[in-house]
Amino acid sequence: MKQRFYVFMQCEPGHTYDVGMAIISQKRDYVADVSSVSGHWDLLLRIEIDNRKDVGRELAGALAGLEHVTRTETIVAYPIFDPDDVYFGEDGDP
């Protein structure tokens, strides 16, 4: 089973695209995508990784050595609520 994480990244001014391209060029299969975002963060990585792996080590490996990154925040995402998987009544309540 795969576990999903979102990694928010803040980059030095003028280096957002450099960092995004550096991450993608690593070609790590668990980096599902890298998006440029607005607000306090510059990039958002969607990570989908086999939960049997050492997730901390894998994420650290993906982020280690990246230049121009000033800050990161990682959020764990739990299974989504899918109406196809659960019975929902007419009022939307399970």
DSSP file (Angstrom, degrees, kcal/mol; ACC not computed):
  #  RESIDUE AA STRUCTURE BP1 BP2  ACC     N-H-->O    O-->H-N    N-H-->O    O-->H-N    TCO  KAPPA ALPHA  PHI   PSI    X-CA   Y-CA   Z-CA
    1    1 A M              0   0    0      0, 0.0    50,-2.7     0, 0.0     2,-0.4   0.000 360.0 360.0 360.0 145.0    0.0    0.0    0.0
    2    2 A K  E     -A   50   0A   0     48,-0.2     2,-0.4    49,-0.1    48,-0.3  -0.751 360.0-148.7 -99.2 143.9    1.2    3.5   -0.7
    3    3 A Q  E     -A   49   0A   0     46,-3.3    46,-2.5    -2,-0.4     2,-0.4  -0.864  15.6-139.3-105.2 143.1    1.3    6.4    1.7
    4    4 A R  E     +AB  48  77A   0     73,-0.8    73,-2.9    -2,-0.4     2,-0.3  -0.875  22.1 175.5-109.8 136.5    0.8    9.9    0.5
    5    5 A F  E     -AB  47  76A   0     42,-2.7    42,-3.0    -2,-0.4     2,-0.4  -0.948  18.8-149.3-131.1 152.4    2.8   12.9    1.6
    6    6 A Y  E     -AB  46  75A   0     69,-2.6    69,-2.9    -2,-0.3     2,-0.6  -0.996  11.3-162.2-121.2 130.1    2.8   16.6    0.5
    7    7 A V  E     -AB  45  74A   0     38,-2.3    38,-2.7    -2,-0.4     2,-0.4  -0.950   3.5-157.8-115.9 115.0    6.0   18.5    0.9
    8    8 A F  E     -AB  44  73A   0     65,-3.2    65,-2.0    -2,-0.6     2,-0.4  -0.745  14.5-164.7 -87.8 137.0    5.8   22.3    0.8
    9    9 A M  E     -AB  43  72A   0     34,-2.6    33,-2.9    -2,-0.4    34,-2.1  -0.979  15.1-158.6-129.6 137.2    9.1   24.0   -0.2
   10   10 A Q  E     - B   0  71A   0     61,-2.9    60,-2.7    -2,-0.4    61,-1.4  -0.949  20.6-164.1-109.5 132.9   10.2   27.6    0.1
   11   11 A C  E     - B   0  69A   0     -2,-0.5    58,-0.2    58,-0.3     5,-0.1  -0.767  29.2 -92.1-116.7 158.4   13.1   28.5   -2.3
   12   12 A E    >   -     0   0    0     56,-2.7     3,-2.0    -2,-0.3     4,-0.2  -0.421  65.9 -81.4 -61.7 144.2   15.5   31.4   -2.5
   13   13 A P  T 3  S+     0   0    0      0, 0.0    -1,-0.1     0, 0.0    55,-0.0  -0.198 116.9  16.1 -52.1 134.0   14.1   34.2   -4.7
   14   14 A G  T 3  S+     0   0    0     -3,-0.1     4,-0.1     1,-0.0    -2,-0.1   0.463 108.5  84.8  84.6   1.9   14.6   33.5   -8.4
   15   15 A H    <>  +     0   0    0     -3,-2.0     4,-2.4    53,-0.1     5,-0.2   0.276  48.6 105.9-120.5  10.6   15.4   29.8   -7.9
   16   16 A T  H  > S+     0   0    0      1,-0.2     4,-2.5     2,-0.2     5,-0.2   0.933  86.5  43.8 -57.9 -48.3   12.0   28.1   -7.8
   17   17 A Y  H  > S+     0   0    0      1,-0.2     4,-2.5     2,-0.2    -1,-0.2   0.854 110.8  55.4 -69.3 -33.1   12.2   26.6  -11.3
   18   18 A D  H  > S+     0   0    0      2,-0.2     4,-2.0     1,-0.2    -1,-0.2   0.929 111.2  44.4 -61.3 -44.9   15.8   25.5  -10.7
   19   19 A V  H  X S+     0   0    0     -4,-2.4     4,-2.2     2,-0.2    -2,-0.2   0.926 112.9  50.9 -67.0 -45.2   14.7   23.6   -7.6
   20   20 A G  H  X S+     0   0    0     -4,-2.5     4,-2.2    -5,-0.2    -2,-0.2   0.917 112.5  46.2 -58.3 -44.6   11.7   22.1   -9.3
   21   21 A M  H  X S+     0   0    0     -4,-2.5     4,-2.3     1,-0.2    -1,-0.2   0.865 109.8  54.8 -67.3 -35.9   13.8   20.9  -12.3
   22   22 A A  H  X S+     0   0    0     -4,-2.0     4,-0.7    -5,-0.2    -1,-0.2   0.897 109.8  47.2 -64.0 -39.8   16.5   19.5   -9.9
   23   23 A I  H >< S+     0   0    0     -4,-2.2     3,-1.0     1,-0.2     5,-0.4   0.941 113.8  46.3 -67.1 -47.2   13.8   17.4   -8.1
   24   24 A I  H >< S+     0   0    0     -4,-2.2     3,-1.6     1,-0.2    -2,-0.2   0.863 105.6  60.5 -64.2 -35.8   12.3   16.1  -11.4
   25   25 A S  H 3< S+     0   0    0     -4,-2.3    -1,-0.2     1,-0.3    -2,-0.2   0.699  90.8  69.2 -68.6 -17.2   15.7   15.3  -12.8
   26   26 A Q  T << S-     0   0    0     -3,-1.0    -1,-0.3    -4,-0.7    -2,-0.2   0.728  91.6-151.1 -69.6 -20.7   16.3   12.9   -9.9
   27   27 A K    <   +     0   0    0     -3,-1.6     2,-0.5    -4,-0.4    -3,-0.1   0.871  25.4 173.4  51.5  45.7   13.6   10.7  -11.5
   28   28 A R    >   -     0   0    0     -5,-0.4     3,-1.8     1,-0.1    -1,-0.2  -0.737  31.2-140.3 -83.2 126.5   12.5    9.2   -8.2
   29   29 A D  T 3  S+     0   0    0     -2,-0.5    -1,-0.1     1,-0.3    19,-0.1   0.717  97.3  59.2 -64.3 -21.4    9.4    7.0   -8.9
   30   30 A Y  T 3  S+     0   0    0      1,-0.1    18,-2.6    17,-0.1     2,-1.2   0.558  79.0  92.4 -87.2  -6.9    7.7    8.1   -5.7
   31   31 A V  E <   -C   47   0A   0     -3,-1.8    16,-0.2    16,-0.2     3,-0.1  -0.751  56.7-177.2 -84.0  98.5    7.7   11.8   -6.6
   32   32 A A  E     -     0   0A   0     14,-2.1     2,-0.3    -2,-1.2    -1,-0.2   0.901  59.2 -27.7 -68.4 -42.4    4.3   11.9   -8.2
   33   33 A D  E     -C   46   0A   0     13,-1.2    13,-2.5    -3,-0.2     2,-0.4  -0.978  47.8-137.0-167.0 162.5    4.5   15.5   -9.3
   34   34 A V  E     -C   45   0A   0     -2,-0.3     2,-0.4    11,-0.2    11,-0.2  -0.996  25.1-170.7-127.4 123.6    6.0   18.9   -8.5
   35   35 A S  E     -C   44   0A   0      9,-2.7     9,-2.5    -2,-0.4     2,-0.5  -0.910  22.9-130.9-118.0 142.9    3.8   22.0   -8.7
   36   36 A S  E     -C   43   0A   0     -2,-0.4     2,-0.3     7,-0.2     7,-0.3  -0.791  37.6-175.0 -84.0 131.3    4.6   25.7   -8.5
   37   37 A V        -     0   0    0      5,-2.2     2,-0.2    -2,-0.5     0, 0.0  -0.844  20.0-124.2-128.8 163.3    2.2   27.3   -6.0
   38   38 A S        +     0   0    0     -2,-0.3     3,-0.4     2,-0.0     2,-0.3  -0.629  67.9  42.4-102.6 165.0    1.4   30.8   -4.7
   39   39 A G  S    S-     0   0    0     -2,-0.2    -2,-0.0     1,-0.2     0, 0.0  -0.808 116.7 -16.9 106.7-145.1    1.5   32.0   -1.2
   40   40 A H  S    S+     0   0    0     -2,-0.3     2,-0.3   -30,-0.0    -1,-0.2   0.698 126.1  59.3 -72.6 -19.7    4.0   31.3    1.5
   41   41 A W        -     0   0    0     -3,-0.4   -31,-0.2     1,-0.1     3,-0.1  -0.746  60.1-161.2-112.2 157.5    5.4   28.3   -0.4
   42   42 A D  S    S+     0   0    0    -33,-2.9    -5,-2.2     1,-0.3     2,-0.3   0.767  74.8  26.1-104.5 -37.4    7.0   28.1   -3.8
   43   43 A L  E     -AC   9  36A   0    -34,-2.1   -34,-2.6    -7,-0.3     2,-0.4  -0.935  56.6-159.0-130.8 151.8    6.7   24.4   -4.7
   44   44 A L  E     -AC   8  35A   0     -9,-2.5    -9,-2.7    -2,-0.3     2,-0.5  -0.979  10.8-162.2-131.4 119.8    4.4   21.5   -3.7
   45   45 A L  E     -AC   7  34A   0    -38,-2.7   -38,-2.3    -2,-0.4     2,-0.6  -0.856   7.4-152.1-100.9 133.3    5.6   17.9   -4.1
   46   46 A R  E     -AC   6  33A   0    -13,-2.5   -14,-2.1    -2,-0.5   -13,-1.2  -0.936  17.6-167.9-103.4 117.9    3.1   15.1   -4.0
   47   47 A I  E     -AC   5  31A   0    -42,-3.0   -42,-2.7    -2,-0.6     2,-0.5  -0.910  13.3-179.0-109.8 128.0    4.9   12.0   -2.8
   48   48 A E  E     +A    4   0A   0    -18,-2.6     2,-0.4    -2,-0.5   -44,-0.2  -0.942  20.1 167.4-127.5 109.0    3.3    8.5   -3.1
   49   49 A I  E     -A    3   0A   0    -46,-2.5   -46,-3.3    -2,-0.5     2,-0.2  -0.929  44.2 -97.4-131.2 145.3    5.6    5.9   -1.5
   50   50 A D  E >   -A    2   0A   0     -2,-0.4     3,-1.9   -48,-0.3   -48,-0.2  -0.399  31.5-139.8 -58.1 124.4    5.3    2.3   -0.5
   51   51 A N  T 3  S+     0   0    0    -50,-2.7     4,-0.2     1,-0.3    -1,-0.2   0.536  97.4  69.4 -71.9  -3.4    4.7    2.3    3.2
   52   52 A R  T 3  S+     0   0    0    -51,-0.3    -1,-0.3     2,-0.1     2,-0.1   0.587  87.6  83.9 -85.4 -10.4    7.0   -0.7    3.7
   53   53 A K  S <  S-     0   0    0     -3,-1.9     2,-1.5     1,-0.1     3,-0.1  -0.445 100.0 -96.6 -85.9 164.0   10.0    1.6    2.8
   54   54 A D     >  -     0   0    0      1,-0.2     4,-2.4    -2,-0.1     5,-0.2  -0.678  43.2-170.6 -78.6  93.4   11.8    3.8    5.3
   55   55 A V  H  > S+     0   0    0     -2,-1.5     4,-2.9     1,-0.2     5,-0.3   0.881  79.4  53.6 -59.8 -43.2    9.8    6.9    4.3
   56   56 A G  H  > S+     0   0    0      1,-0.2     4,-2.4     2,-0.2    -1,-0.2   0.914 111.2  46.0 -58.7 -44.0   12.0    9.3    6.3
   57   57 A R  H  > S+     0   0    0      2,-0.2     4,-2.2    -3,-0.2    -1,-0.2   0.905 113.3  49.3 -65.9 -42.2   15.2    8.0    4.6
   58   58 A E  H  X S+     0   0    0     -4,-2.4     4,-1.9     2,-0.2    -2,-0.2   0.929 113.9  44.9 -64.6 -45.5   13.6    8.2    1.1
   59   59 A L  H  X S+     0   0    0     -4,-2.9     4,-1.9     1,-0.2     5,-0.2   0.915 112.6  51.2 -65.9 -41.4   12.3   11.7    1.6
   60   60 A A  H  X S+     0   0    0     -4,-2.4     4,-2.3    -5,-0.3    -1,-0.2   0.894 109.2  52.2 -61.7 -38.2   15.6   12.9    3.1
   61   61 A G  H  < S+     0   0    0     -4,-2.2    -1,-0.2     1,-0.2    -2,-0.2   0.873 109.4  49.0 -64.3 -37.8   17.4   11.3    0.1
   62   62 A A  H  < S+     0   0    0     -4,-1.9    -1,-0.2     1,-0.2    -2,-0.2   0.834 121.0  34.8 -70.3 -32.3   15.2   13.2   -2.4
   63   63 A L  H >< S+     0   0    0     -4,-1.9     3,-1.6    -5,-0.1    -2,-0.2   0.669  91.1 107.2 -98.7 -18.9   15.7   16.5   -0.6
   64   64 A A  T 3< S+     0   0    0     -4,-2.3     3,-0.1     1,-0.3    -4,-0.0  -0.342  86.8  13.6 -64.4 137.5   19.3   16.2    0.5
   65   65 A G  T 3  S+     0   0    0      1,-0.3     2,-0.4    -2,-0.1    -1,-0.3   0.439  84.2 143.8  81.4  -1.1   21.8   18.3   -1.4
   66   66 A L    X   -     0   0    0     -3,-1.6     3,-0.6     2,-0.0    -1,-0.3  -0.591  41.9-141.7 -73.0 126.0   19.2   20.5   -3.1
   67   67 A E  T 3  S+     0   0    0     -2,-0.4     3,-0.1     1,-0.2   -45,-0.1  -0.524  75.3  27.3 -83.7 155.0   20.5   24.0   -3.4
   68   68 A H  T 3  S+     0   0    0      1,-0.2   -56,-2.7    -2,-0.2     2,-0.6   0.598  80.8 130.7  74.0  15.1   18.4   27.1   -2.9
   69   69 A V  E <   +B   11   0A   0     -3,-0.6   -58,-0.3   -58,-0.2    -1,-0.2  -0.887  27.3 175.0 -98.1 124.9   15.8   25.5   -0.6
   70   70 A T  E     +     0   0A   0    -60,-2.7     2,-0.3    -2,-0.6   -59,-0.2   0.700  62.5   0.3-101.1 -23.5   15.3   27.6    2.5
   71   71 A R  E     -B   10   0A   0    -61,-1.4   -61,-2.9     2,-0.0    -1,-0.3  -0.977  55.3-168.3-164.9 146.9   12.5   25.7    4.2
   72   72 A T  E     -B    9   0A   0     -2,-0.3     2,-0.3   -63,-0.2   -63,-0.2  -0.964   3.7-167.5-136.4 157.4   10.2   22.7    3.9
   73   73 A E  E     -B    8   0A   0    -65,-2.0   -65,-3.2    -2,-0.3     2,-0.4  -0.963  11.4-155.8-143.7 129.3    7.1   21.3    5.6
   74   74 A T  E     -B    7   0A   0     -2,-0.3     2,-0.4   -67,-0.2   -67,-0.2  -0.892   6.7-168.7-111.2 134.1    5.9   17.8    5.2
   75   75 A I  E     -B    6   0A   0    -69,-2.9   -69,-2.6    -2,-0.4     2,-0.4  -0.973  16.3-137.5-122.2 133.2    2.3   16.7    5.7
   76   76 A V  E     -B    5   0A   0     -2,-0.4     2,-0.5   -71,-0.2   -71,-0.2  -0.758  16.9-151.4 -87.6 132.0    1.0   13.1    5.9
   77   77 A A  E     -B    4   0A   0    -73,-2.9   -73,-0.8    -2,-0.4     3,-0.1  -0.898   8.2-150.2-105.1 134.2   -2.2   12.5    3.9
   78   78 A Y        -     0   0    0     -2,-0.5   -75,-0.0     1,-0.2   -73,-0.0  -0.488  43.6 -58.9 -96.2 169.2   -4.5    9.7    5.2
   79   79 A P        -     0   0    0      0, 0.0    -1,-0.2     0, 0.0     2,-0.1  -0.106  61.1-117.3 -50.8 142.4   -6.8    7.6    3.0
   80   80 A I        -     0   0    0     -3,-0.1     2,-0.7     1,-0.1    -3,-0.0  -0.369  20.1-112.3 -79.3 160.1   -9.4    9.7    1.1
   81   81 A F        -     0   0    0     -2,-0.1    -1,-0.1     3,-0.0     3,-0.0  -0.856  37.3-173.8 -93.5 115.0  -13.1    9.4    1.6
   82   82 A D    >>  -     0   0    0     -2,-0.7     3,-2.2     1,-0.1     4,-0.9  -0.944  23.1-150.7-115.9 116.7  -14.5    7.9   -1.6
   83   83 A P  T 34 S+     0   0    0      0, 0.0     5,-0.2     0, 0.0    -1,-0.1   0.721  98.1  63.0 -61.0 -18.8  -18.3    7.7   -2.0
   84   84 A D  T 34 S+     0   0    0      1,-0.2     3,-0.0     3,-0.1    -3,-0.0   0.718 106.2  45.1 -74.5 -20.1  -17.8    4.6   -4.2
   85   85 A D  T <4 S+     0   0    0     -3,-2.2     2,-0.4     1,-0.1    -1,-0.2   0.617 115.0  47.0 -96.0 -15.7  -16.2    2.8   -1.2
   86   86 A V  S  < S-     0   0    0     -4,-0.9     2,-0.5    -3,-0.1    -1,-0.1  -0.958  85.5-112.5-130.8 143.2  -18.8    3.8    1.4
   87   87 A Y        -     0   0    0     -2,-0.4     2,-0.5     7,-0.1    -3,-0.1  -0.637  33.9-168.4 -75.8 125.8  -22.5    3.7    1.5
   88   88 A F        -     0   0    0     -2,-0.5     5,-0.1    -5,-0.2    -2,-0.0  -0.964  12.8-136.3-115.6 132.8  -23.9    7.3    1.6
   89   89 A G    >   -     0   0    0      4,-3.1     3,-1.8    -2,-0.5    -1,-0.0  -0.109  38.3 -88.2 -74.0 179.3  -27.6    8.0    2.3
   90   90 A E  T 3  S+     0   0    0      1,-0.3    -1,-0.1     2,-0.1    -2,-0.0   0.814 129.2  52.1 -60.6 -31.3  -29.7   10.5    0.4
   91   91 A D  T 3  S-     0   0    0      2,-0.2    -1,-0.3     1,-0.0    -2,-0.0   0.399 121.1-106.4 -88.2   4.2  -28.6   13.3    2.8
   92   92 A G  S <  S+     0   0    0     -3,-1.8    -2,-0.1     1,-0.3    -1,-0.0   0.334  80.1 127.9  90.6  -7.8  -24.9   12.5    2.4
   93   93 A D              0   0    0      1,-0.1    -4,-3.1    -5,-0.1    -1,-0.3  -0.621 360.0 360.0 -82.9 140.3  -24.5   10.9    5.8
   94   94 A P              0   0    0      0, 0.0    -7,-0.1     0, 0.0    -1,-0.1   0.505 360.0 360.0 -67.0 360.0  -22.9    7.4    5.9
